Amino acid sequence: MGFKTKLSPKDLKKAEDELNEDSKTRNDKIKEVITRCKASPSVPASCYPRLDEGFVLRYLRVAKFDVKNAVNRLERFFQLQRDWPELYGNWKFDERMERLLEAGSTELMPDPDKDGVRYLVFRVSAWDPAVDSVHEVYRACIFLWEYILLDESIQVNGIKVCGDQGSLSWNHIKNTPMKVNKLWAQAVDGCYPIRNKKTAMIKFPGWFMSIYGLYQKFMSAKMQNRVMLVGHDLDLLKTDFPNNQLPEDFGGSVPRSNSSDFVKKIKKEAKRLEKDFAYLSNLCNEGGSYTKLEEDSVTQDMARLQLEIEQASRQAEQDKTETEL
């Protein structure tokens, strides 16, 4: 029978024009990707249950129906899961994940824009490293990604992301091993079948540019070109991030209640998402072939950065005290 798309005529036309999707050859391409994955030594047999038609189609779309590219992305996706068992080894929508999403660690805006693009925001302020590990924060984000990828329209039209870094501290930095930064860059840049149109960083402290310089080592040139470093001038967001696509604390009009509303929707799909990724219990287990993350020792670059951050923080506190006087 083959895959039956639920795309609207408008989105289907975009998929044809921008992604090279052809309804006449779609199912043959899907079958070819599945066959190649099962023949690949980089795709363990435990992953085969995840290779359903709808899931594989996501990768063909983001690869613009280049079969080789789609297979490479899928290989990297399954390798990411093997390399990051701290995140994927407990694939459950639990109370901790619900709390992080309710707090706005990652939040989906209610409606698409006129071009069908969806908007997400994230907040460093929602993460207390003393309470939650960085793996748990990223698990909540990736669970949200899997939720939105159930929507074919998002697969075709893509997303834009805006991150509030205003609460970023050395405590956040030291609790994020550089290997985690590398894995996250791999997830964003070459694993997940999401068309990321633009990422904006706002409200970040002055020393953020130093840490961003380290993160850039893990980013492709294409990814770097899609990042906007806005700082505190939120008017610079308006061209790419209209007010009705940003929450109130980002200078937009979306009410705070939105996070609770979309978390309720995710909860309704949670069992389906857990079932879709049930294979992870075999892929990410103590007897598996994954590489457990090792906590990075602080490199010389990070040590110098720590001193810079601490000095900048002391100066900011001193300036605040003098102003109050």
C-alpha positions in Angstrom: 0.0 0.0 0.0 2.8 2.4 0.9 2.9 5.7 2.8 -0.1 7.9 2.6 0.8 11.6 3.3 -1.4 13.9 5.2 0.2 17.1 3.9 -2.1 19.9 2.7 -1.9 20.7 -1.0 0.1 23.8 -0.2 2.7 21.9 1.9 2.8 19.1 -0.7 3.7 21.7 -3.4 6.5 23.1 -1.2 7.8 19.5 -0.6 7.9 19.0 -4.4 9.5 22.4 -5.1 12.0 22.6 -2.2 12.6 19.0 -1.2 12.3 17.1 -4.5 9.4 15.0 -3.2 7.6 13.1 -5.8 4.4 11.1 -4.9 5.1 8.7 -7.8 8.6 7.7 -6.5 8.2 8.4 -2.7 7.5 4.8 -1.7 10.3 3.4 -3.8 12.8 5.9 -2.2 11.5 4.9 1.3 12.1 1.2 0.5 15.5 1.9 -0.8 16.5 3.8 2.4 15.2 1.0 4.6 17.1 -1.7 2.5 20.3 0.3 2.7 20.0 0.8 6.4 19.5 -2.9 7.0 22.6 -3.6 4.9 24.7 -1.0 6.8 27.1 -2.2 9.5 26.4 1.2 11.2 22.8 0.3 11.9 22.4 -2.3 14.6 19.6 -4.9 14.1 18.0 -3.6 17.3 17.2 -0.4 15.5 15.2 -2.0 12.7 11.8 -1.7 14.4 12.2 2.1 14.2 12.6 2.0 10.4 8.9 2.5 9.6 7.9 4.4 6.5 6.9 7.6 8.2 10.1 7.8 10.2 12.3 7.2 7.2 10.4 9.7 5.1 11.4 12.5 7.6 15.0 11.8 6.7 14.4 11.8 3.0 12.7 15.1 3.3 15.5 16.8 5.2 17.9 15.3 2.7 15.9 16.6 -0.2 15.3 13.0 -1.3 19.0 12.2 -1.7 18.9 8.5 -0.6 22.6 8.4 0.3 22.3 11.6 2.4 19.2 10.2 4.2 21.0 6.9 5.0 24.1 8.8 6.3 21.8 10.9 8.6 20.1 7.8 9.9 23.5 6.1 10.6 24.6 9.2 12.5 21.3 9.3 14.4 21.6 5.7 15.7 25.2 6.3 16.5 24.3 9.4 18.5 21.9 7.3 20.6 24.7 4.7 21.2 27.1 7.4 22.2 24.7 9.2 24.5 23.1 6.6 26.8 22.8 9.1 29.6 20.1 10.8 27.5 18.6 8.0 25.5 18.9 5.2 28.0 15.8 6.4 29.9 13.4 7.3 27.2 10.3 8.1 29.3 8.0 11.1 29.7 8.5 11.3 33.5 7.7 13.9 36.1 11.1 15.5 35.7 10.7 16.0 32.0 7.2 17.4 32.5 8.5 19.8 35.2 11.3 21.0 32.9 9.0 21.6 30.0 6.4 23.3 32.2 9.2 25.6 33.4 9.9 26.6 29.8 13.3 24.9 29.4 12.0 24.4 25.8 8.7 25.7 24.6 6.7 25.4 21.3 4.8 28.5 20.2 1.1 27.8 19.5 0.7 28.4 15.8 2.7 28.4 12.5 3.5 31.6 10.7 2.2 32.4 7.3 4.9 30.2 5.7 4.1 27.2 7.9 7.2 27.6 10.1 7.0 26.8 13.8 8.8 28.6 16.5 10.5 27.2 19.6 12.2 29.0 22.5 14.5 27.8 25.3 15.5 29.3 28.6 18.7 28.7 30.5 16.9 30.0 33.6 14.7 26.9 33.7 17.8 24.7 34.3 19.2 24.4 37.8 22.3 22.2 37.6 22.0 21.3 41.2 18.6 19.7 40.5 18.8 18.4 36.9 21.7 17.1 34.8 22.4 18.5 31.4 21.3 15.2 29.9 17.9 15.6 31.4 17.5 19.1 30.0 18.4 17.9 26.6 16.2 14.8 26.9 13.2 17.1 27.4 14.2 19.1 24.4 14.6 16.1 22.2 11.3 14.5 23.4 9.7 17.8 22.2 11.5 17.5 18.9 10.1 14.0 18.4 6.7 15.3 19.3 6.7 18.1 16.7 8.1 15.7 14.0 4.9 13.7 14.2 3.5 16.7 12.2 4.4 16.3 8.5 3.9 20.0 8.0 6.8 20.8 10.4 8.9 18.3 8.6 8.4 20.3 5.4 8.3 23.9 6.6 10.8 23.7 9.4 11.4 25.7 12.6 13.1 28.8 14.1 14.6 28.7 17.5 15.2 31.6 20.0 17.2 31.0 23.2 17.4 33.2 26.3 20.9 33.0 27.7 20.4 35.7 30.3 20.9 33.4 33.3 23.9 31.6 31.9 26.6 31.1 34.6 29.8 29.3 35.1 27.8 26.7 37.0 25.9 25.9 33.8 29.2 25.8 31.8 31.0 23.5 34.2 28.1 21.1 34.3 28.1 20.7 30.5 31.1 18.6 29.5 32.6 19.6 26.2 31.7 16.1 24.9 28.1 16.9 25.5 28.4 20.1 23.5 29.9 18.1 20.7 27.1 15.5 20.8 24.4 18.3 20.9 26.0 20.0 17.9 25.9 16.6 16.1 22.3 16.2 17.0 21.3 19.6 15.7 23.6 19.7 12.7 23.5 16.3 11.1 21.2 13.8 12.9 17.7 15.1 13.5 15.5 15.5 10.4 14.5 19.1 11.3 14.8 22.0 8.9 16.2 24.6 11.2 15.8 28.0 9.5 17.3 30.3 12.1 18.6 30.2 15.7 18.8 33.4 17.7 20.6 33.9 21.0 19.4 36.7 23.3 20.2 38.5 26.6 23.6 36.7 26.9 26.3 38.1 29.2 29.4 39.7 27.7 31.6 36.7 28.2 29.2 34.5 26.2 31.2 35.3 23.0 34.3 33.5 24.6 32.3 30.3 25.2 30.6 30.6 21.9 34.0 30.6 20.2 34.6 27.2 21.8 31.2 25.8 20.7 31.8 26.9 17.1 34.5 24.2 16.8 31.6 21.7 16.7 29.4 23.6 14.3 29.4 23.4 10.5 29.7 26.6 8.5 26.0 26.2 7.4 24.9 26.0 11.0 27.0 29.0 12.0 25.5 31.1 9.3 22.0 30.4 10.7 22.8 31.7 14.2 21.9 35.3 15.2 23.7 36.7 18.2 21.2 39.4 19.3 22.2 40.2 22.8 19.9 42.6 24.6 18.6 44.6 21.7 15.4 42.5 21.1 14.3 44.8 18.3 16.8 43.0 16.2 14.7 39.9 16.5 11.6 41.3 14.8 12.6 40.5 11.2 12.9 36.8 11.8 10.9 36.4 15.0 7.6 38.4 15.0 6.0 39.2 18.4 3.2 36.7 18.0 5.8 34.0 17.8 7.6 34.8 21.0 6.6 34.6 24.7 6.1 37.7 26.8 9.5 37.3 28.6 11.1 37.4 25.1 9.3 40.7 24.2 6.5 38.9 22.4 2.8 38.3 23.0 2.5 34.6 23.7 1.2 34.2 27.3 3.0 32.2 29.9 0.2 29.7 30.0 1.3 28.4 26.6 3.9 26.1 28.1 1.3 24.2 30.1 -1.0 24.0 27.1 1.5 22.3 24.9 2.8 20.0 27.6 -0.7 18.6 27.9 -0.6 17.8 24.1 2.8 16.1 24.5 1.5 14.0 27.4 -1.3 12.7 25.1 1.4 11.5 22.6 3.9 10.3 25.2 3.0 6.6 25.2 3.2 6.6 21.4 6.7 8.2 21.4 7.8 5.8 24.1 6.6 2.8 22.1 8.2 4.2 18.9 11.6 4.3 20.6 11.2 1.1 22.7 14.3 -0.3 20.8 16.4 2.1 22.9 16.2 -0.3 25.9 18.3 -2.7 23.9 20.5 -0.2 22.2 21.4 1.7 25.4 22.0 -0.9 28.0 24.9 -1.9 30.1 25.7 -4.9 27.8 25.4 -2.8 24.7 28.0 -1.4 22.4 27.7 2.3 23.3 30.5 4.4 24.6 29.6 5.8 28.0 30.3 9.5 28.3 33.4 10.5 30.3 33.3 13.7 32.2 35.8 16.0 30.6 38.5 17.5 32.7 38.6 21.2 32.4 40.9 22.2 29.5 43.3 25.1 29.6 40.8 27.0 27.4 38.0 26.4 29.8 40.2 27.2 32.8 41.0 30.6 31.3 37.3 31.1 30.5 36.4 30.4 34.1 38.7 33.2 35.3 37.2 35.5 32.7 33.7 34.7 33.7 34.4 35.1 37.4 36.1 38.4 36.9 33.3 39.7 34.7 30.7 38.6 37.3 32.6 40.4 40.1 32.8 43.6 37.9 29.1 43.4 37.1 28.2 43.1 40.8 30.6 46.0 41.7 29.0 48.2 39.0 25.5 47.3 40.3 26.5 48.2 43.8 28.0 51.6 42.7 24.9 52.4 40.7 22.7 51.7 43.7 24.8 54.0 45.9 
